[in-house]
């Protein structure tokens, strides 16, 4: 049994801020795709749920992971980071053996 990814309170709080600003609570999709400078990259965007998505939910806010991406994100932590260089959703992925400097690309 693989551990599902988890979502931090800070990530859910950012989703709540986005929902308040847009007037619509759309789910955040976290997917893994081939490509990027390290072999795989994260695709993080607001999206509609699909029937076979894993749905992580708190207080009506949802994060979606498709079944193809799920093994790559097993045990990962989805967070939101605000730094001087910008604010973004970040993935702390125990499956990644290396990642690029920007944190959106990784290898296994």
C-alpha positions in Angstrom: 0.0 0.0 0.0 1.5 3.3 -1.0 0.9 6.5 1.0 -1.3 9.1 -0.7 0.1 12.6 -1.0 -0.8 15.1 1.7 -1.7 18.8 1.5 -0.5 21.3 4.0 -2.8 23.8 5.7 -0.9 26.6 4.0 -1.7 25.1 0.6 -5.4 24.9 1.5 -5.3 28.5 2.8 -3.9 29.7 -0.5 -6.6 27.8 -2.4 -9.2 29.6 -0.1 -7.6 32.9 -1.0 -7.8 32.1 -4.7 -11.4 31.1 -4.3 -12.2 34.3 -2.5 -10.5 36.4 -5.1 -12.1 34.7 -8.1 -15.5 34.0 -6.5 -15.1 30.3 -7.5 -13.6 27.4 -5.5 -11.9 25.4 -8.3 -9.8 22.4 -7.4 -6.1 22.4 -7.7 -4.7 19.6 -10.0 -1.2 18.3 -9.3 0.0 16.1 -12.1 3.3 14.6 -13.2 4.3 14.7 -16.8 7.3 13.6 -18.8 9.8 16.3 -19.8 11.5 19.1 -18.0 15.2 19.4 -17.4 15.3 16.3 -15.1 13.0 13.9 -16.8 9.6 14.7 -15.2 7.9 17.9 -14.3 4.9 19.0 -12.2 1.8 20.4 -13.8 0.0 22.4 -11.2 -3.2 24.2 -12.2 -6.8 24.9 -11.4 -8.9 22.2 -13.1 -12.2 20.3 -13.0 -12.2 16.9 -11.4 -12.3 13.7 -13.5 -14.2 10.6 -12.3 -11.0 8.6 -11.5 -9.1 11.4 -9.7 -7.9 11.0 -6.1 -9.6 13.9 -4.3 -7.9 15.4 -1.2 -10.3 17.7 0.6 -10.5 20.0 3.5 -13.2 22.5 4.3 -14.6 22.2 0.8 -11.3 22.9 -0.9 -10.0 20.2 -3.1 -6.7 19.0 -4.6 -6.8 16.5 -7.4 -4.3 13.8 -8.5 -4.9 11.6 -11.5 -4.2 7.8 -11.3 -1.2 8.0 -13.7 0.5 10.7 -11.5 -0.4 9.0 -8.2 2.5 6.6 -8.0 5.0 9.4 -8.7 3.4 11.4 -5.8 3.1 8.7 -3.2 4.0 10.2 0.2 4.6 13.6 -1.3 3.7 16.8 0.5 1.9 19.6 -1.4 2.6 23.0 0.1 2.5 26.7 -0.7 5.7 28.8 -0.4 6.1 32.5 -0.4 9.7 33.7 -0.9 11.4 36.8 -2.3 11.6 35.2 -5.7 7.8 34.6 -5.8 5.0 32.5 -4.4 4.0 29.1 -5.7 2.7 25.7 -4.8 5.7 23.3 -4.1 6.0 19.6 -3.9 8.2 17.8 -1.4 8.5 14.5 -3.1 10.3 11.6 -1.4 10.3 9.7 -4.7 12.5 12.2 -6.5 16.1 11.3 -6.6 17.1 14.7 -7.8 15.4 17.9 -8.9 16.3 21.1 -10.8 16.9 24.4 -9.2 13.4 25.7 -9.9 11.8 22.7 -8.1 9.3 22.0 -10.9 11.3 19.3 -12.6 12.7 16.1 -11.0 14.0 12.6 -11.7 13.3 9.2 -10.1 
